[in-house]
Structures are given as C-alpha cells and as structure tokens.
Amino acid sequence: MNPFWIALQFLTILPTPRISNYDAREMGRSVLYYPLVGLIIGLLLWAAAALLNTFPNTLPYAPLLKAGLLLCLWISLTGALHLDGLADSADAWMGGLGDREKTLVILKDPTSGPIAVTVLIMILLLKFLCLSMLISQSQIAALIVIPALSRSGLLLFFIALPYVRKEGIASTMMQTVSKSWAIGITATIAIALLLIQWQAITALVALAALFLIMKQNLLKRLGGFTGDTLGAWVELAELTLLLWAALGLL
C-alpha cells in the first residue's frame, strides 16, 4: 500500500499512515495511483456539494455561496499544490521570453508576479462560475470524475515527455514508473467513462487537444516537463472539464 499512501500524501492534505521507509520503485509506482487519488477528491467534493444542496437554492445568492464554499474545499484538499504550479508556470512562460534557461530559472523562483496573480484570478473565477452553474442545475455528479480525469492526464506526461531536470521527485518517478501500466490505466479510465456516458467523448477530445497543445509547447520551450507544469495541467484540465460539465457536455 505504500505507493498509494505516497500518492495520497503528495497530492492532498488528507491524513495518511506515516511512511518512513520507501524506495525509488515505490515512488514510481505511486504515479499510477494519481487517478485513484483524484477519484477520492471527487467523491469528497460530491459529498460536500450534496450536503450543501440540502439547503434550497431559492435563497438569495445560495448557488454562489455554495460554489464559493465548494471551491475553498477543493483548494484546501490539495493544499493549493496545483495552483502553485500554475502560478509558477504562468510567470515563467511570460517572463522567460522564449528562452529555455530563463524559463527554468523563473520556474524555480518561489515568488509570484502580476502575471501569476492574474492567471490565478482568471482560473478561480471561471471555476467558481462553473460550480455555481452545476449547483444551480443540480449536476454535481460531474464533480466525481473531474479530479480523477485531470489526474489521469498526469500519466500521459510520464509516458510521452521527458523530465527536464536531473534531480527532484519527478525525476525519481520518471526513472521508475511503469509506462506500460500507465498506458493501460489511462486507456481503461477513458473506455470506462465512455461506456458509462458516451457523450463524454467531447470532453475527452477537449482534454486530448489540451494535452497535445501543452506537449508541443513544452517540448519546444523546455524539451520536456517539470513539476510546476504538471500542476498547470491539472488546473487547466479541471477548468476544461468544468466548462464542459457546465455546458451539459459531461
């Protein structure tokens, strides 16, 4: 169970057993549990939304208040891990001015500039509006699959792109993760979703397009991915799926 607990500990603030001894192989295997961790997050969000929906939406601004509370819970569950990656990526992408080394330096800078703040506001505002629409329409079941699908996409980065740094947690994971298992898990999740709801094919196409765009730009600018760009992927993928769900396409 160590790989699962490592994944849960890394991606969330949920309590886990204390893990004192684990090796590089277990770190690599933990990546395969990212979709399961996403599913756990989704179930918690769905349960919270269901609880909030026991209060009627007829009250003034009720859907907006519920959406705000749900978004705060969503951010808290992940410890704002992915938002941090998105902020760093936004600063680096604009501040790097197309230069690889400058972009990598900014990615390691812990401070956030105006570009990062602007991007975070835009992403959170859109997420908030999408959540309010889902709550108003009582379409909260989509919250179960959105975190799982976005974290399933993380496996694609380990399959299709190199890691640009020589050291770091992702470097260890990259060296030990089973790509055949990652491919199998990603394909299984996609097929299972389509069997449950074939209309979700448009959401999968949108995610695939987002991945290909990010892959092309990351290879062109950096030659691969970093941990921060993985965080950016999760946030952008979640927003894409929320938009699709709000439009009734998921």
C-alpha positions as CSV (number, residue, x, y, z in Angstrom):
1,M,0.0,0.0,0.0
2,N,3.0,2.3,0.2
3,P,2.7,3.7,-3.3
4,F,-1.0,4.6,-2.7
5,W,-0.2,6.4,0.6
6,I,2.7,8.2,-1.1
7,A,0.4,9.4,-3.9
8,L,-2.3,10.5,-1.4
9,Q,0.2,12.2,0.8
10,F,1.8,14.1,-2.1
11,L,-1.4,15.2,-3.9
12,T,-3.6,16.0,-0.9
13,I,-3.6,17.1,2.8
14,L,-5.7,14.1,3.8
15,P,-4.2,12.1,6.7
16,T,-2.2,9.1,5.8
17,P,-0.2,6.5,7.8
18,R,3.4,7.5,8.5
19,I,5.7,6.2,5.8
20,S,9.3,6.1,6.9
21,N,10.8,3.6,4.5
22,Y,10.1,3.6,0.8
23,D,12.3,3.3,-2.2
24,A,12.5,4.8,-5.7
25,R,10.5,1.9,-7.2
26,E,7.6,2.7,-4.8
27,M,7.9,6.4,-5.8
28,G,7.5,5.5,-9.4
29,R,4.5,3.2,-8.7
30,S,2.8,6.0,-6.7
31,V,2.2,7.8,-10.0
32,L,-0.2,5.0,-11.1
33,Y,-2.4,5.8,-8.1
34,Y,-2.9,9.5,-9.1
35,P,-6.3,8.8,-10.8
36,L,-7.5,7.0,-7.7
37,V,-6.5,10.0,-5.5
38,G,-8.4,12.2,-7.9
39,L,-11.4,10.0,-7.5
40,I,-11.2,10.3,-3.7
41,I,-11.1,14.1,-4.1
42,G,-14.0,14.0,-6.4
43,L,-16.1,11.9,-4.0
44,L,-15.4,14.3,-1.2
45,L,-16.4,17.2,-3.4
46,W,-19.6,15.5,-4.5
47,A,-20.5,14.6,-0.9
48,A,-19.9,18.2,0.2
49,A,-22.0,19.5,-2.7
50,A,-24.8,17.1,-1.9
51,L,-24.7,18.3,1.7
52,L,-24.8,22.0,0.6
53,N,-27.7,21.2,-1.7
54,T,-29.8,20.2,1.3
55,F,-30.2,24.0,1.7
56,P,-32.5,25.3,-1.0
57,N,-31.2,27.3,-4.0
58,T,-34.1,29.6,-3.7
59,L,-32.4,31.6,-1.0
60,P,-30.7,34.8,-2.3
61,Y,-27.3,34.0,-3.9
62,A,-27.4,30.5,-2.5
63,P,-25.7,28.8,-5.5
64,L,-23.0,31.4,-5.4
65,L,-22.3,30.9,-1.7
66,K,-22.3,27.1,-2.2
67,A,-19.9,27.4,-5.1
68,G,-17.6,29.6,-3.1
69,L,-17.5,27.1,-0.2
70,L,-17.0,24.2,-2.5
71,L,-14.1,25.9,-4.3
72,C,-12.5,26.7,-1.0
73,L,-12.8,23.0,0.0
74,W,-11.3,21.9,-3.4
75,I,-8.3,24.2,-3.0
76,S,-7.8,23.1,0.7
77,L,-7.9,19.4,-0.1
78,T,-4.9,19.8,-2.4
79,G,-3.1,22.3,-0.3
80,A,-3.1,24.6,-3.4
81,L,-0.4,22.4,-4.8
82,H,-1.5,22.7,-8.4
83,L,-2.4,26.4,-8.2
84,D,1.2,26.9,-7.1
85,G,2.4,25.1,-10.2
86,L,0.1,27.1,-12.4
87,A,1.3,30.4,-11.0
88,D,5.0,29.5,-11.4
89,S,4.3,28.2,-15.0
90,A,2.5,31.4,-15.9
91,D,5.3,33.7,-14.6
92,A,7.9,31.6,-16.3
93,W,6.2,31.3,-19.6
94,M,5.7,35.0,-20.0
95,G,8.8,36.1,-18.2
96,G,11.1,33.6,-19.9
97,L,10.6,35.4,-23.3
98,G,11.1,32.2,-25.2
99,D,14.4,31.4,-23.6
100,R,14.7,27.9,-22.1
101,E,17.3,28.6,-19.3
102,K,15.5,31.8,-18.3
103,T,12.2,30.0,-18.2
104,L,13.7,27.2,-16.0
105,V,15.2,29.8,-13.6
106,I,11.8,31.6,-13.1
107,L,10.1,28.2,-12.6
108,K,12.3,27.7,-9.5
109,D,11.6,31.2,-8.2
110,P,9.1,30.9,-5.2
111,T,7.7,34.4,-5.6
112,S,4.7,35.2,-7.8
113,G,4.5,38.2,-10.1
114,P,1.5,40.1,-11.5
115,I,1.1,37.6,-14.4
116,A,0.8,34.7,-12.0
117,V,-1.8,36.5,-9.8
118,T,-3.8,37.5,-12.9
119,V,-3.9,33.9,-14.2
120,L,-4.9,32.6,-10.8
121,I,-7.8,35.1,-10.5
122,M,-9.0,34.2,-14.0
123,I,-8.9,30.4,-13.4
124,L,-10.5,30.6,-10.0
125,L,-13.2,33.0,-11.2
126,L,-14.1,30.7,-14.1
127,K,-14.1,27.6,-11.7
128,F,-16.4,29.5,-9.3
129,L,-18.9,30.4,-12.1
130,C,-18.9,26.8,-13.4
131,L,-19.5,25.4,-9.9
132,S,-22.4,27.8,-9.4
133,M,-24.0,26.7,-12.6
134,L,-23.6,23.0,-11.8
135,I,-25.1,23.6,-8.3
136,S,-28.0,25.6,-9.8
137,Q,-28.7,22.8,-12.3
138,S,-28.2,20.0,-9.7
139,Q,-25.5,18.4,-11.9
140,I,-23.0,17.7,-9.1
141,A,-22.2,14.1,-10.2
142,A,-19.6,15.5,-12.6
143,L,-17.5,16.5,-9.6
144,I,-16.7,12.9,-9.1
145,V,-15.0,12.4,-12.4
146,I,-13.4,15.8,-13.0
147,P,-10.5,15.4,-10.4
148,A,-9.9,11.8,-11.5
149,L,-9.7,12.6,-15.2
150,S,-7.4,15.5,-14.8
151,R,-5.0,13.5,-12.7
152,S,-5.2,10.6,-15.1
153,G,-3.8,13.0,-17.6
154,L,-0.7,13.3,-15.5
155,L,0.2,9.8,-16.5
156,L,0.4,10.9,-20.1
157,F,3.2,13.3,-19.3
158,F,5.3,10.5,-17.8
159,I,4.6,8.4,-20.9
160,A,5.1,10.9,-23.7
161,L,7.6,13.6,-22.4
162,P,11.0,13.6,-20.8
163,Y,11.6,15.3,-17.4
164,V,13.9,18.3,-18.0
165,R,15.7,18.3,-14.6
166,K,18.3,15.8,-13.4
167,E,17.1,15.9,-9.8
168,G,13.8,16.1,-8.0
169,I,10.9,14.0,-7.0
170,A,9.5,13.8,-10.6
171,S,13.0,12.7,-11.8
172,T,12.9,9.7,-9.5
173,M,9.3,8.9,-10.5
174,M,10.2,9.2,-14.2
175,Q,13.0,6.7,-13.9
176,T,10.9,4.0,-12.1
177,V,7.3,4.4,-13.3
178,S,6.0,1.6,-15.5
179,K,4.9,3.2,-18.8
180,S,3.0,0.1,-19.9
181,W,0.9,0.2,-16.7
182,A,0.4,4.0,-17.1
183,I,-0.9,3.5,-20.7
184,G,-3.2,0.7,-19.6
185,I,-4.7,2.6,-16.7
186,T,-5.2,5.8,-18.8
187,A,-6.9,3.7,-21.6
188,T,-9.1,1.8,-19.1
189,I,-10.3,5.0,-17.5
190,A,-11.2,6.6,-20.8
191,I,-13.0,3.4,-22.0
192,A,-14.9,3.1,-18.7
193,L,-16.1,6.7,-18.9
194,L,-17.3,6.2,-22.5
195,L,-19.2,3.1,-21.5
196,I,-20.9,4.9,-18.7
197,Q,-21.7,8.0,-20.7
198,W,-20.7,8.1,-24.3
199,Q,-21.5,11.8,-24.6
200,A,-18.3,12.4,-22.6
201,I,-16.3,11.8,-25.8
202,T,-16.3,15.5,-26.4
203,A,-14.7,16.1,-23.0
204,L,-12.0,13.5,-23.8
205,V,-11.4,15.1,-27.1
206,A,-11.0,18.5,-25.4
207,L,-8.6,17.0,-22.9
208,A,-6.6,15.4,-25.7
209,A,-6.4,18.7,-27.5
210,L,-5.2,20.5,-24.4
211,F,-2.6,17.8,-23.8
212,L,-1.3,18.0,-27.4
213,I,-1.0,21.8,-27.2
214,M,0.8,21.6,-23.9
215,K,3.1,18.8,-25.1
216,Q,4.1,20.7,-28.3
217,N,4.8,23.9,-26.4
218,L,6.7,22.2,-23.5
219,L,8.9,20.3,-26.0
220,K,9.5,23.5,-28.0
221,R,10.4,25.7,-25.0
222,L,11.8,23.3,-22.4
223,G,12.4,20.0,-24.1
224,G,10.1,18.3,-21.6
225,F,8.0,18.9,-18.4
226,T,8.7,20.0,-14.8
227,G,6.7,19.5,-11.7
228,D,5.2,23.0,-12.0
229,T,3.9,22.3,-15.5
230,L,2.2,19.2,-14.2
231,G,0.4,21.4,-11.7
232,A,-0.6,23.8,-14.5
233,W,-2.0,20.8,-16.4
234,V,-4.2,19.7,-13.5
235,E,-5.7,23.2,-13.1
236,L,-6.3,23.7,-16.9
237,A,-7.7,20.2,-17.3
238,E,-10.1,20.7,-14.3
239,L,-11.2,24.0,-15.7
240,T,-11.8,22.5,-19.2
241,L,-13.9,19.7,-17.7
242,L,-15.8,22.1,-15.5
243,L,-16.7,24.2,-18.6
244,W,-17.8,21.1,-20.4
245,A,-19.9,20.0,-17.4
246,A,-21.5,23.4,-17.0
247,L,-22.4,23.3,-20.7
248,G,-24.0,19.9,-20.2
249,L,-21.4,18.0,-22.3
250,L,-20.0,15.8,-19.5
